């Protein structure tokens, strides 16, 4: 009975994973990649510029983005999940300029989705003044 139940749970988990993270070989739209793995494939990074009123943000203000890459490794779509609007706008403007090594499955380029977390002040450039 326990084996049958565990088999059913595995089948349910697999079908939920398939629905949430479609496989491009099965017609899915994007391959989901962990943030650390995606960052390891960055070939060009542009740091966001902190706004002039930076003193109003806490030391650990964060911006969370969902980033979708085209099959050449360039940002195709960027969605802000959370963060201060001024910081988020600067983050999107910078991330739009990022480039990644393309991802391949079975020798074919695929589109990728990942999360980007930017922490102010560590990931930002601060203008003099």
MIDOSE-1310 file (N, C-alpha, C; in nm, 2 decimals, decimal comma, always signed):
residues 129
xxxx	+0,08/-0,12/+0,00/+0,00/+0,00/+0,00/+0,09/+0,13/+0,00; +0,19/+0,12/+0,08/+0,28/+0,24/+0,09/+0,35/+0,26/-0,05; +0,39/+0,16/-0,11/+0,46/+0,17/-0,25/+0,36/+0,23/-0,35; +0,24/+0,19/-0,34/+0,14/+0,24/-0,44/+0,12/+0,39/-0,41
xxxx	+0,10/+0,43/-0,28/+0,08/+0,57/-0,24/+0,20/+0,65/-0,28; +0,32/+0,60/-0,26/+0,44/+0,68/-0,30/+0,45/+0,69/-0,45; +0,41/+0,59/-0,52/+0,41/+0,60/-0,67/+0,32/+0,70/-0,72; +0,20/+0,71/-0,65/+0,10/+0,81/-0,69/+0,15/+0,95/-0,66
xxxx	+0,21/+0,97/-0,55/+0,26/+1,10/-0,51/+0,37/+1,14/-0,61; +0,46/+1,05/-0,65/+0,56/+1,08/-0,74/+0,50/+1,12/-0,88; +0,40/+1,05/-0,92/+0,33/+1,08/-1,05/+0,27/+1,22/-1,04; +0,20/+1,25/-0,93/+0,14/+1,38/-0,91/+0,25/+1,49/-0,91
xxxx	+0,35/+1,47/-0,84/+0,46/+1,57/-0,83/+0,52/+1,59/-0,97; +0,54/+1,49/-1,05/+0,60/+1,50/-1,18/+0,50/+1,58/-1,27; +0,37/+1,55/-1,26/+0,28/+1,62/-1,35/+0,27/+1,77/-1,31; +0,28/+1,80/-1,18/+0,28/+1,94/-1,13/+0,40/+2,01/-1,18
xxxx	+0,52/+1,94/-1,17/+0,64/+2,00/-1,22/+0,64/+2,03/-1,37; +0,58/+1,94/-1,44/+0,57/+1,95/-1,59/+0,48/+2,08/-1,62; +0,37/+2,09/-1,54/+0,28/+2,20/-1,56/+0,35/+2,34/-1,52; +0,42/+2,34/-1,41/+0,49/+2,46/-1,37/+0,61/+2,49/-1,45
xxxx	+0,69/+2,39/-1,48/+0,82/+2,41/-1,55/+0,82/+2,33/-1,68; +0,75/+2,38/-1,79/+0,74/+2,31/-1,91/+0,88/+2,27/-1,97; +0,88/+2,16/-2,03/+1,00/+2,11/-2,09/+1,00/+2,15/-2,24; +1,11/+2,22/-2,28/+1,11/+2,27/-2,42/+1,10/+2,16/-2,52
xxxx	+1,15/+2,04/-2,49/+1,14/+1,93/-2,58/+1,00/+1,88/-2,60; +0,91/+1,92/-2,50/+0,77/+1,88/-2,51/+0,68/+2,00/-2,55; +0,74/+2,10/-2,60/+0,66/+2,21/-2,65/+0,65/+2,33/-2,55; +0,72/+2,32/-2,43/+0,72/+2,42/-2,33/+0,78/+2,55/-2,38
xxxx	+0,75/+2,66/-2,32/+0,80/+2,79/-2,37/+0,94/+2,82/-2,32; +0,97/+2,80/-2,19/+1,10/+2,84/-2,13/+1,15/+2,73/-2,04; +1,28/+2,72/-2,04/+1,35/+2,63/-1,94/+1,38/+2,72/-1,82; +1,34/+2,67/-1,70/+1,36/+2,74/-1,58/+1,50/+2,70/-1,52
xxxx	+1,58/+2,81/-1,49/+1,72/+2,79/-1,44/+1,73/+2,87/-1,31; +1,80/+2,81/-1,22/+1,82/+2,88/-1,09/+1,91/+3,00/-1,11; +1,88/+3,10/-1,02/+1,95/+3,23/-1,03/+2,10/+3,22/-1,03; +2,16/+3,14/-0,94/+2,30/+3,12/-0,93/+2,36/+3,06/-1,06
xxxx	+2,29/+2,97/-1,12/+2,34/+2,91/-1,24/+2,33/+3,01/-1,36; +2,22/+3,08/-1,36/+2,21/+3,19/-1,47/+2,32/+3,29/-1,45; +2,35/+3,34/-1,33/+2,45/+3,44/-1,31/+2,59/+3,39/-1,35; +2,61/+3,26/-1,33/+2,74/+3,20/-1,37/+2,76/+3,21/-1,52
xxxx	+2,66/+3,23/-1,60/+2,67/+3,23/-1,74/+2,66/+3,38/-1,80; +2,67/+3,47/-1,71/+2,67/+3,61/-1,75/+2,79/+3,65/-1,83; +2,77/+3,71/-1,95/+2,89/+3,75/-2,03/+2,90/+3,90/-2,03; +2,79/+3,97/-1,99/+2,79/+4,12/-1,98/+2,70/+4,16/-1,87
xxxx	+2,75/+4,23/-1,77/+2,66/+4,28/-1,66/+2,67/+4,43/-1,65; +2,56/+4,50/-1,64/+2,56/+4,64/-1,62/+2,49/+4,66/-1,48; +2,56/+4,74/-1,39/+2,50/+4,76/-1,26/+2,40/+4,87/-1,27; +2,29/+4,86/-1,19/+2,19/+4,97/-1,18/+2,26/+5,09/-1,12
xxxx	+2,21/+5,21/-1,15/+2,26/+5,33/-1,09/+2,16/+5,37/-0,98; +2,21/+5,39/-0,86/+2,13/+5,42/-0,75/+2,07/+5,56/-0,77; +1,94/+5,58/-0,73/+1,88/+5,71/-0,74/+1,94/+5,81/-0,65; +1,93/+5,94/-0,68/+1,99/+6,05/-0,60/+1,94/+6,05/-0,46
xxxx	+1,81/+6,01/-0,44/+1,76/+6,01/-0,30/+1,78/+5,87/-0,23; +1,90/+5,82/-0,25/+1,93/+5,68/-0,20/+1,93/+5,67/-0,05; +1,94/+5,78/+0,02/+1,94/+5,78/+0,17/+1,81/+5,73/+0,22; +1,70/+5,74/+0,15/+1,57/+5,70/+0,20/+1,55/+5,54/+0,19
xxxx	+1,64/+5,48/+0,12/+1,63/+5,33/+0,11/+1,72/+5,26/+0,22; +1,67/+5,16/+0,27/+1,74/+5,08/+0,38/+1,86/+5,02/+0,32; +1,95/+4,97/+0,40/+2,08/+4,91/+0,36/+2,05/+4,78/+0,28; +1,94/+4,72/+0,30/+1,92/+4,59/+0,23/+1,79/+4,59/+0,15
xxxx	+1,76/+4,71/+0,08/+1,65/+4,71/-0,01/+1,67/+4,61/-0,12; +1,57/+4,53/-0,16/+1,59/+4,43/-0,26/+1,49/+4,46/-0,37; +1,53/+4,42/-0,49/+1,45/+4,42/-0,61/+1,45/+4,28/-0,66; +1,33/+4,22/-0,68/+1,32/+4,08/-0,74/+1,26/+4,09/-0,87
xxxx	+1,32/+4,03/-0,97/+1,28/+4,03/-1,11/+1,26/+3,89/-1,16; +1,17/+3,87/-1,25/+1,17/+3,75/-1,33/+1,22/+3,79/-1,47; +1,32/+3,72/-1,51/+1,39/+3,75/-1,64/+1,37/+3,63/-1,74; +1,33/+3,66/-1,85/+1,32/+3,57/-1,96/+1,42/+3,60/-2,07
xxxx	+1,50/+3,50/-2,11/+1,60/+3,52/-2,21/+1,56/+3,46/-2,34; +1,60/+3,52/-2,45/+1,57/+3,46/-2,58/+1,68/+3,35/-2,60; +1,67/+3,29/-2,72/+1,76/+3,18/-2,74/+1,90/+3,22/-2,77; +1,93/+3,35/-2,78/+2,07/+3,40/-2,79/+2,13/+3,45/-2,66
xxxx	+2,05/+3,44/-2,55/+2,10/+3,48/-2,42/+2,07/+3,63/-2,39; +1,99/+3,70/-2,46/+1,96/+3,84/-2,44/+1,82/+3,85/-2,37; +1,80/+3,94/-2,28/+1,67/+3,96/-2,21/+1,56/+3,99/-2,31; +1,46/+3,91/-2,30/+1,34/+3,92/-2,39/+1,23/+3,99/-2,31
xxxx	+1,22/+3,96/-2,18/+1,11/+4,01/-2,10/+1,16/+4,02/-1,96; +1,13/+4,13/-1,89/+1,17/+4,15/-1,75/+1,04/+4,19/-1,67; +1,01/+4,12/-1,57/+0,89/+4,15/-1,49/+0,94/+4,18/-1,34; +0,89/+4,29/-1,29/+0,93/+4,32/-1,15/+0,83/+4,25/-1,06
xxxx	+0,89/+4,17/-0,97/+0,81/+4,09/-0,87/+0,79/+4,18/-0,75; +0,89/+4,24/-0,70/+0,88/+4,33/-0,58/+1,00/+4,42/-0,57; +0,99/+4,53/-0,50/+1,09/+4,62/-0,48/+1,05/+4,77/-0,49; +1,12/+4,86/-0,43/+1,09/+5,00/-0,44/+1,08/+5,04/-0,59
xxxx	+0,98/+5,11/-0,63/+0,96/+5,14/-0,77/+1,08/+5,21/-0,83; +1,14/+5,31/-0,76/+1,26/+5,38/-0,82/+1,37/+5,29/-0,84; +1,40/+5,20/-0,74/+1,51/+5,10/-0,76/+1,47/+5,00/-0,87; +1,35/+4,96/-0,87/+1,31/+4,86/-0,97/+1,32/+4,91/-1,11
xxxx	+1,29/+5,04/-1,13/+1,31/+5,10/-1,27/+1,45/+5,10/-1,31; +1,54/+5,14/-1,21/+1,69/+5,14/-1,24/+1,74/+4,99/-1,27; +1,68/+4,90/-1,19/+1,73/+4,76/-1,21/+1,69/+4,71/-1,34; +1,56/+4,73/-1,39/+1,52/+4,69/-1,52/+1,60/+4,75/-1,63
xxxx	+1,63/+4,87/-1,62/+1,71/+4,94/-1,72/+1,85/+4,88/-1,73; +1,91/+4,84/-1,62/+2,04/+4,78/-1,62/+2,03/+4,63/-1,67; +1,94/+4,56/-1,62/+1,93/+4,41/-1,66/+1,89/+4,40/-1,81; +1,83/+4,49/-1,86/+1,80/+4,49/-2,01/+1,92/+4,48/-2,09
xxxx	+2,04/+4,53/-2,03/+2,16/+4,53/-2,10/+2,25/+4,41/-2,08; +2,20/+4,32/-1,99/+2,28/+4,20/-1,95/+2,28/+4,10/-2,07; +2,38/+4,02/-2,08/+2,39/+3,92/-2,18/+2,44/+3,79/-2,11; +2,39/+3,68/-2,16/+2,42/+3,55/-2,11/+2,47/+3,45/-2,22
xxxx	+2,55/+3,36/-2,18/+2,59/+3,25/-2,27/+2,45/+3,18/-2,31; +2,43/+3,15/-2,44/+2,31/+3,08/-2,47/+2,30/+2,94/-2,41; +2,18/+2,90/-2,38/+2,15/+2,76/-2,33/+2,11/+2,67/-2,44; +2,16/+2,55/-2,44/+2,13/+2,45/-2,54/+2,07/+2,32/-2,48
xxxx	+1,98/+2,26/-2,54/+1,93/+2,13/-2,51/+1,93/+2,05/-2,64; +1,99/+1,94/-2,64/+2,01/+1,85/-2,76/+2,06/+1,93/-2,87; +2,16/+2,02/-2,85/+2,22/+2,10/-2,95/+2,14/+2,21/-3,01; +2,02/+2,24/-2,95/+1,94/+2,34/-3,00/+1,93/+2,45/-2,89
xxxx	+1,94/+2,58/-2,93/+1,92/+2,69/-2,84/+1,78/+2,69/-2,78; +1,77/+2,72/-2,65/+1,64/+2,73/-2,58/+1,63/+2,87/-2,51; +1,51/+2,90/-2,49/+1,48/+3,02/-2,41/+1,47/+2,99/-2,26; +1,52/+3,08/-2,18/+1,53/+3,05/-2,04/+1,46/+3,15/-1,95
xxxx	+1,41/+3,11/-1,84/+1,35/+3,20/-1,74/+1,42/+3,18/-1,61; +1,45/+3,29/-1,54/+1,52/+3,28/-1,41/+1,48/+3,40/-1,33; +1,52/+3,40/-1,20/+1,49/+3,51/-1,11/+1,62/+3,59/-1,10; +1,61/+3,72/-1,08/+1,72/+3,81/-1,05/+1,69/+3,88/-0,92
xxxx	+1,78/+3,88/-0,83/+1,77/+3,95/-0,70/+1,88/+4,05/-0,69; +1,85/+4,18/-0,68/+1,95/+4,28/-0,67/+1,93/+4,35/-0,53; +2,04/+4,36/-0,46/+2,03/+4,41/-0,32/+2,10/+4,55/-0,32; +2,03/+4,65/-0,28/+2,09/+4,78/-0,26/+2,15/+4,79/-0,12
xxxx	+2,27/+4,83/-0,11/+2,36/+4,91/-0,20/+2,46/+4,82/-0,27; +2,46/+4,69/-0,25/+2,57/+4,60/-0,29/+2,57/+4,59/-0,45; +2,46/+4,58/-0,51/+2,46/+4,56/-0,65/+2,44/+4,69/-0,74; +2,44/+4,80/-0,67/+2,42/+4,93/-0,74/+2,55/+5,01/-0,75
xxxx	+2,55/+5,10/-0,85/+2,66/+5,20/-0,86/+2,60/+5,33/-0,81; +2,68/+5,40/-0,73/+2,64/+5,53/-0,67/+2,71/+5,64/-0,74; +2,63/+5,73/-0,80/+2,69/+5,85/-0,86/+2,76/+5,94/-0,76; +2,86/+6,01/-0,79/+2,93/+6,10/-0,70/+2,84/+6,22/-0,67
x	+2,84/+6,26/-0,55/+2,76/+6,38/-0,52/+2,69/+6,37/-0,40
